[in-house]
């Protein structure tokens, strides 16, 4: 039976929290910056997918995957990895579904971060969790 993957990898979050023990606002700012960047990545991904620009999708998905892994956003990272793979194989039909899943996972991640760090983690203009 497969184990359900959490939206935020606890070990990574805890490690960051310990590293920034004296700077709780800094931790919230780190995640706010990540969320802002992740939300902003979706439109260029949609645009590149719609134009069937494999290299554009691959580069942006790789960028999203890397940032997500560093901060423990494991489901978003997995979504981005799947988009990257779809771009490499030029499977453009799969990308709309993956983009919708990434958006849902970003909403869930944002809600989890609001629970842990407060509403200040939500970037200006982002979809409210």
Phi and psi in degrees as a GROMACS rama.xvg file:
@    title "Ramachandran Plot"
@    xaxis  label "Phi"
@    yaxis  label "Psi"
@TYPE xy
-68.3571  146.242  UNK-2
-84.7771  134.734  UNK-3
-67.942  125.569  UNK-4
-81.3367  129.776  UNK-5
-76.5196  159.3  UNK-6
-71.6423  -31.6865  UNK-7
-129.23  121.65  UNK-8
-70.3903  113.47  UNK-9
-55.6385  -44.205  UNK-10
-61.3101  -41.0365  UNK-11
-68.0691  -45.9687  UNK-12
-59.4228  -46.7373  UNK-13
-61.6675  -40.4577  UNK-14
-63.6479  -43.6359  UNK-15
-64.7984  -40.9043  UNK-16
-61.6399  -43.2524  UNK-17
-65.4892  -41.9806  UNK-18
-64.0782  -28.9398  UNK-19
-112.152  32.7775  UNK-20
-53.1088  -36.5719  UNK-21
-89.7652  5.85731  UNK-22
-140.294  68.3677  UNK-23
-60.9989  -36.4481  UNK-24
-65.9326  -34.165  UNK-25
-65.5011  -38.6313  UNK-26
-63.924  -44.5759  UNK-27
-62.1559  -40.6287  UNK-28
-65.6726  -38.3184  UNK-29
-59.7588  -48.3477  UNK-30
-71.234  -33.8012  UNK-31
-62.93  -42.9591  UNK-32
-63.5303  -42.2416  UNK-33
-60.5235  -49.349  UNK-34
-59.9229  -43.6641  UNK-35
-59.3175  -45.3243  UNK-36
-65.6448  -42.9389  UNK-37
-63.314  -45.8387  UNK-38
-61.8421  -40.8235  UNK-39
-68.9652  -23.0168  UNK-40
-71.3331  -24.0771  UNK-41
-64.8075  -41.4603  UNK-42
-66.3789  -46.2379  UNK-43
-61.587  -33.0717  UNK-44
-64.3524  -45.6002  UNK-45
-60.708  -44.9199  UNK-46
-60.6147  -48.5975  UNK-47
-64.1532  -39.4732  UNK-48
-64.2342  -44.3047  UNK-49
-63.7393  -32.7337  UNK-50
-88.726  0.726023  UNK-51
57.5551  43.3621  UNK-52
-98.7009  91.0812  UNK-53
-57.8736  -43.1547  UNK-54
-66.9661  -37.5411  UNK-55
-63.2473  -44.4175  UNK-56
-63.7585  -47.3074  UNK-57
-59.6146  -46.7601  UNK-58
-64.0897  -47.2945  UNK-59
-68.556  -38.9828  UNK-60
-65.5908  -39.8905  UNK-61
-63.5512  -42.1245  UNK-62
-60.9382  -46.7679  UNK-63
-63.3674  -41.9439  UNK-64
-60.0065  -47.0056  UNK-65
-62.0866  -49.4008  UNK-66
-62.5415  -36.4844  UNK-67
-68.0287  -41.9568  UNK-68
-62.1638  -42.2209  UNK-69
-60.6967  -35.7045  UNK-70
-101.767  7.27866  UNK-71
82.254  13.4555  UNK-72
-83.4101  73.0387  UNK-73
-68.0238  -35.1676  UNK-74
-71.5664  -39.3104  UNK-75
-64.0393  -40.5112  UNK-76
-60.7065  -43.2174  UNK-77
-65.0752  -42.03  UNK-78
-58.616  -46.4078  UNK-79
-63.8838  -38.7882  UNK-80
-62.4355  -39.6518  UNK-81
-66.697  -37.4827  UNK-82
-65.8244  -40.0691  UNK-83
-60.8995  -45.2747  UNK-84
-63.435  -40.9861  UNK-85
-62.9508  -39.249  UNK-86
-66.1476  -42.874  UNK-87
-60.7316  -40.4643  UNK-88
-89.118  3.75684  UNK-89
54.6872  42.0084  UNK-90
-93.725  73.8396  UNK-91
-69.7882  -22.5727  UNK-92
-67.7357  -27.3512  UNK-93
-79.3218  -23.1073  UNK-94
-63.7143  -42.0265  UNK-95
-58.1013  -42.3222  UNK-96
-63.7932  -42.8104  UNK-97
-65.6162  -37.2063  UNK-98
-65.233  -41.6734  UNK-99
-63.3083  -40.7094  UNK-100
-65.0396  -41.1162  UNK-101
-61.8141  -41.932  UNK-102
-62.9356  -43.7939  UNK-103
-61.5328  -43.5239  UNK-104
-67.2547  -35.7391  UNK-105
-64.8207  -40.0561  UNK-106
-61.5032  -44.2857  UNK-107
-66.0616  -41.0069  UNK-108
-62.0121  -44.8542  UNK-109
-60.959  -41.4785  UNK-110
-62.5672  -41.2305  UNK-111
-64.7811  -40.8244  UNK-112
-68.7201  -34.8653  UNK-113
-62.8272  -42.2548  UNK-114
-60.4363  -40.077  UNK-115
-83.8848  -36.6209  UNK-116
-119.014  -8.20522  UNK-117
96.122  170.459  UNK-118
-67.9446  -17.0273  UNK-119
-64.1773  -12.9748  UNK-120
-77.176  -17.1287  UNK-121
-76.1657  121.604  UNK-122
-71.1696  151.347  UNK-123
-57.752  134.02  UNK-124
82.0423  -2.51685  UNK-125
-81.049  156.324  UNK-126
-62.252  124.18  UNK-127
-65.9462  140.526  UNK-128
